Amino acid sequence: MTTAALDRSAGALLRQWREHRRLSQMELSLRADISTRHLSFVETGRSVPSRDMVLLLADTLELPLRDRNQLLLAAGYAPVYSQDALDSPRLAAVRTAVRQVLTGHNPLPAVAVDRSWNLVEANESLLAQLDGVAADLLEPPVNVLRVSLHPRGMASRIVNLGEWRAHLLSRLRRQIVITADESLAELHDELAGYPCAEAEPVVDSADVVVPLRLRHGGVELALISTVTTFGTPMDVTVAELAIESFFPADAATAAALRG
């Protein structure tokens, strides 16, 4: 959907996103507080939506900023949201904030990724976990999901590989539902095709989160993670940035990481 947006009319894109969100015309029109007749005319091309109408429908459909820009372009309007490279002067404060979070999280691992799960930046503790990963997997752009689950990546060191693999694939599927990004769907299929000898994980009701159990330096680390995003993004690049920070799940891991 996203890669072909510029080749389609605004009405067709709106209809495609509405159907992707599993909404009827009536449901969307009620949520956007517009008439079903007007929405139908927009989708069929009988009515040209105003810029404000495009933004209203995009917001109601909860489109990512990247796709809001593409919908505006398809309707004949200029994009609203900028898309600067992370190394551009305009995003200097963003770069500083990301580095502060990553550096401040040492000696615990933390990594910043983009929408495609490509590595943006990582702290020293995270980079130390990449020992033994095949060199070709670490050539830019480094995809952290591929590195995690590839047989020549970190998979052989993940003690609960089946459980962690299921967790990552589930997260990726939820992201695909939100973004309708075909490249993420292709990545999911690639990762799902990697060999995994472990059986489908059984959910333990005693667990409150899914831990990453990783062998490193002769010890087993148990880690849980949180994800941080920018709260008020107005730039596509910033909106698609995410920082994943890992924390010890037990006292032994905390002591090992401090050492």
ABEGO torsion letter per residue (X at the ends): XAAAAAABBAAAAAAAAAAAAGBBAAAAAAAAGBBAAAAAAAAAGABBBBAAAAAAAAAAAGBBAAAAAAAAAAAGBBBABBBBBAABAAAAAAAAAAAAAAAAAOABBBBBBBAAGBBABBBAAAAAAABGBBAAAABOBBBAAAAAABAABAAAABABAAAAAAAAAAAAAAAAAAAGBAAAAAAAAAAAABBBABBBBBBBAABABBBBBBBBGGBBBBBBBBBBBBABBABAAAAABBBBBBBBABAAAAAAAAX
